[in-house]
Amino acid sequence: MTVLLTRGERVSAIIDEACRLWSVERQELLGNRRFAVLTAPRCAVVLALRALPPTPLSYPTIGRRLGDRHHSSVLLLARRGRK
């Protein structure tokens, strides 16, 4: 039996998975600290949320989900993640 997740639950699951893979706390990932160890998981979350079907989340929406970041900060994370 397949369990369908709501969009909010999928966003939360993506954030939780990034925290698990990179061994960081959720509060650290969503916080305002600018440590280099947090850049990779944040980039991965942004790229995953931009690819979220059926329609990707906008940069302002992703920013709100990632600790109320400005959309230009999220755009920069997406560019770094694509390199």
Steps between C-alpha positions, in 0.01 A plus 500: 500500500640839398469789740444835331661793675373854484727764351592628847583149617722447194686824571551394859616153391756653259638723776514206744680281245761769432557532875544124528736472202724787612465433876376848588218604729181635346535823702851549361385447143211742539693746717685813398854376556726509197733207568649332193380156617140623459540616140486157332185379678326833442592487129365146476174599666454797266566290190266226621222749574544665161452157339198409713220373273247591371615863520822620664490728798590864434817649643306721746302197622818295544652792690207503741536123553877534561485729798354812337785564256479760226427358154835630368683294765309193385584576137870518591474162676341351187781635282763360736325165503504474120878551476 
